[in-house]
Amino acid sequence: MTDKLVIFDTTLRDGEQSPGASMTQDEKLRIARQLERLKVDVIEAGFAASSNGDFHCVQAIASVIKDAVVCSLSRANDRDVSRSVEALKPARHGRVHIFIATSPLHMEKKLRMSPEEVLEQARLSVRFARQHMSDIEFSAEDGYRSDLDFLARVCEAVIKEGTTTINIPDTVGYAIPELYGNFIKSLREKVPNSDKVVWSVHCHNDLGMAVANSLAGVKFGGARQVECTINGLGERAGNCSLEEVVMAVKTRRDYFGLDVGIDTTQIVPASKLVSSTTGFVVQPNKAVVGANAFAHASGIHQDGVLKARNTYEIMRAQDVGWNANKIVLGKLSGRTAFKQRLHDLGVVMDSDADVMTAFMKFKELADRKKDIFDEDILALVGESSSTAHKERYGFVSLSHQSTTGTQPHAEIVFTEDGTEVRAAAVGNGSVDASLKAIESHVKSGAELVLYSVNAISGSTESQGEVTVRLQDSGRIVNGVGADPDIIVASAKAYLSALNKLSSQVERIPAQG
């Protein structure tokens, strides 16, 4: 007999708290649809009370997701809970996720509340939520650093009020696997009604042990829900990585004795979509989804794999979706084939006009590039989605000149609020000159804190994907641009980042 391990994905909420990882509603919807194809059990769509934008994102995701539970985070107060309940009304399966800090440090320094006040606030918020929704999750923020006896009192109280899932986060990544597993086990033993709920773990990666701690919480603590993100995305050093937890449980089923409902062939497509959307490049040696995860350079390893794959591979690349990168389209492909490929990739566009916009960009790219990969198509769709929103800045054209011994020069044409403007500048290189040309007109004053280039596919004719991270007045945003010409991709990325800086969507940091 085996148990089911619930996979709770918080890429769209906790993952989005990575500096610069904020996503548009269209981007969130695209990722949510891919998470549903991945067959995650719970999708945490956002923090509805944090802003009108997040409210509408949660509402939109709740309207389109049919199989997974759609969840909204709430602080332990009636206003937050009410906003979550309202946003989740369209959901076939909805969950309110209430949190309040329970560690002595957080209660004293952050909340400025006594333990008894925190206990009462937790109890009342769950009672209020239970009047409107049957699926309630309660999280004790900084739970691992909480006093065990006090935490047990809180858990017992919220279970009596109707909580169905209790989550004990290692909010700051302080835990050690053995200690964390024993902590969850001891807590469950102290709570007399612990058998009435599903116990959950939510671990951060500050010491590089988020996955190990989560699995220890499952194996030794008896947790049956893991909260995680695609690629381990998240603030600071990130969250527990979904792909690593899932493949660990599936590969070592002999040890964990658990089933997961994940369609693992959708893991790599999900990883690539989140990476291209946020601009957070996956390191080549990342487990499961890194470019080198199934690569063998050593002659001894190559010889062994050729003779018997399981000599050096404990998983098949195909099982996690690595065979998805097929060349399927070229310049002779028509709109029907293109539309079918969008469907295969899990991309749903709002209208025929949006499909046509993406298709025209595809044809333009096909004239310049012989083979079109899935990653190319996803990059094009991302661009089409951005332009559809009448953003403030848009790329038109670029010319640049760079000769050894002379200073590089660039001239760019771009739109500002629909009007074409021209700008020129010199720089230390063609990229520098192009970005300085844009800045000479825009005068944003933003600081460039990251410039990263990544090849979308593995050849010299592949599109280059550039990530630009800008910081201005404490605000950090990412811009992503893709083009076979890396200079053009850089200009597109810079304009994309400027668009996000000019957007004044208000965000409120949530729990870890």
Secondary structure, DSSP 8 states (H G I E B T S, - for coil): --EE-EEEE-TTTTGGGSTB----HHHHHHHHHHHHHHT-SEEEEE-GGG-HHHHHHHHHHHHH--SSEEEEEEESSHHHHHHHHHHTTT-SSEEEEEEEE-SHHIIIIII---HHHHHHHHHHHHHHHHTT-S-EEEEEETGGGS-HHHHHHHHHHHHHTT-SEEEEEETTS---HHHHHHHHHHHHHH-TTGGGSEEEEEEB-TTS-HHHHHHHHHHTT---EEEEBGGG--STT-B-BHHHHHHHHHHTHHHH-EE----GGGHHHHHHHHHHHH-----TT-TTTSTTTT---SHHHHHHHHH-GGGT-SS-GGGGTGGG----B-TT--HHHHHHHHHHTT---SSHHHHHHHHHHHHHHHHH-S-B-HHHHHHHHHHHHHHTTT-SEEEEEEEEE--TTS--EEEEEEEETTEEEEEEEE-SSHHHHHHHHHHHHH----EEEEEEEEESSSSTTS-EEEEEEEEETTEEEEEEEEESSHHHHHHHHHHHHHHHHH----------
